[in-house]
């Protein structure tokens, strides 16, 4: 567990983690909606058929995320996130070889496995283990920067696809994941240490008690369904943003511009929530 002697925002390893997580989301999630219209024209498949690929990836990532938590608990979090983003970057290269719809689904199903190994859940679990009781600030920082991944993915994908074709866009994102995001994750979590022994067993027992108490309360299930619905709505909106806007008469460039500003809007919303929490704590 890291005991910071300087402000967390001056920690170069935290910046490395933040950039790595931003690239992971940009290359393995937001690249999909950014190239969705290109794939529709290239493969001549419908938007709904293509969108099932991302849905499949997200379902698989939710399942593999459970396994990721166990690997983090065993002290394997650092190689987990670093290798997941690297293999995810290599896997998206399979899109260049796709000729049929089932192959498209297969590639995104594999990508979903690696999403579960490097997206927010394992990353946040590692940050909590790394910073302990001081993890709130680092968590907020990573969330803020990763919110800009949409701002990176949409314009970069559009520019590359327009100038060189969508396959070059995939190659660039694959390179960013393999050559930059993976090493940044490895460096960012290089100084973590884990407390083992009786404290680990005690923490596990306490966690089981907390979970058992939560599961017995109806309000927990209500909140769980509400946040699941919010999350699903957010994902559906972002994944379909370009088709929605083009159907409303927006040009492709205008639609990309609108999607690009969704990143700063996400960050602004998160900053507002943090500010409201601070005000609430003072009152």
Buried (B, 14 or more C-beta within 10 A) or exposed (E): BBEBEEEBEEBEBBBBBBBBBBBBBBBBBBBBBBBBBBBBEBBEBEBEBBBBBBBBBBEBBBEBBEBBBEBBBEBEBBBBBBBBBBBBBBBBBBBEEBEEBEEBBBBBBBBBBBBBBBBBBBBBBBBBBBBEEBBBBBBBBBBBBBBBBBBBBBBBBBEBBBEEEBBEBBBBBBBBBBEBBBBBBBBBBEEBEEEEEEEEEEEEEEEEEEEEEEEEEEEEEEEEEEEEEEEEEEBBEBBBBBBBBBEEEBEBEEBBBBBBEBBEEBBEEBEEEBEEEEEEEEE
